[in-house]
Amino acid sequence: MPSVTEAQSIPFRFGELAVLMGLVTEKQLEEACRKQNSLRMTGSKSRLGEVLIQQNVLTVEQVKKVLSEQRKRRTAEADEALPMEYFGEYKLLAKLGEGGMGTVYKAKETLAERLVALKVLRKTLAGNQKFTQRFDREAKLAGSLNHANVVSCFSAGVHRGIQYISMEYIEGETLKQRMNRKGGKLPEEESLKYALQIAQGLSHAHSKGVVHRDIKPDNVLLGKNGAVKISDFGTAKSFLDEESMTNTGVIVGTPNYISPEQVRGEKNIDHRADLYALGATLYQMLTGRLPFSASSALQIMRAHLEDELENPADINPLISGEAVQIVTKLMAKTPDARYKSADDLAEDIQRVLEKKAPLHATLSQNESSIRAPQRRPRARKRESGCMGILLLATVVLKAGHLLLVRAL
């Protein structure tokens, strides 16, 4: 399996400061970072300071000391990198989020008199070709898309040596936040409606040659007006542009939602990787569980390659057999066994929402990550003139035993 490359460290992070302050050695920091990454891939939100305390490297008071210094330095850096109130023609109103590459602000574009989400590259990365090229690619690919279910990119540029992207501001929450508020899972109809709009947004992106490569609940925005928007094209690529292809052996994506071909580090990743990730997202919406969980990112990714996944109907008996069919098709191990396009997927979801049978969700035996259900999935009442439903009995040979599986 290809190795996962670590993100470049950013000055004034907790670990770096702890080393600079003489509280932690480089080796202790490396060990703590590996432990933290393993914990985070299982859903834990453990901070580096907490890990160092658990490993008896730092005391609580020492962690507080580092955090205090960290706040001082980051404030000084921010004041130097950005004006307190304005960034070029944008009036900064609030910080929406901060990541490894930069910060996203809620801002007002003074000339156009509109609210925007302003993504600003960290000043410390301005001279790093890898990050500046990635930032340019995100602006280029996002700017080529214009769809109701994709966050719009208004403009991109450089101000005082700092790159920025001006994007559509969505007032609402992420899909992940929505699931967390609802206890982890969502009703089937709500889940399918979100998946339908994501599929429609992906259909547009794929028609323009753009593969997102990191579809997950964090990257889906839910507007208060009911809009569902795909966001963050920072890891996207164009499969129409050979120069933007990822080198063989480099893994791009989030372990919990990544497709098997991305795990293998294949070069020519296409739109079907996004469909697998949407299947993993839909699985989580319906069941309240991540598809695969393990103690490390590598174990999770290996599970996408090799392991079977518990059937959604065995976790949530309220899920219909038709919804299970769609998820099963989406999470096929090989791209050829998945939906051929986001349009076919959208058609099937729409049919299920209308209480009709899906048309494209057929799948050969043993091609999906999802095992056959142990209990028969709930059947939807069909709006048709059929007199009844024919129950077919299929005998499946598995692990040397004959199992009787009832299917609708």
Secondary structure, 3 states (H helix, E strand, C coil): CCCCCCCCCCCCCHHHHHHHCCCCCHHHHHHHHHHHHHHHCCCCCCCHHHHHHHCCCCCHHHHHHHHHHHHHHHHHHHHHHCCCCEECCEEEEEEEEECCCEEEEEEEECCCCEEEEEEEECHHHCCCHHHHHHHHHHHHHHHCCCCCCECCEEEEEEECCEEEEEEECCCEEEHHHHHHHCCCCCCHHHHHHHHHHHHHHHHHHHHCCEECCCCCHHHEEEECCCCEEECCCCCCEECCCHHHCCCCCCCCCCCCCCCHHHHCCCCCCCHHHHHHHHHHHHHHHHHCCCCCCCCCHHHHHHHHHHCCECCHHHHCCCCEHHHHHHHHHHCECCHHHCCCCHHHHHHHHHHHHCCCCCCCCCCCCCCECECCCCCCCECCCCCCCCCCCCCEEEEEEECCEEEEEEEC
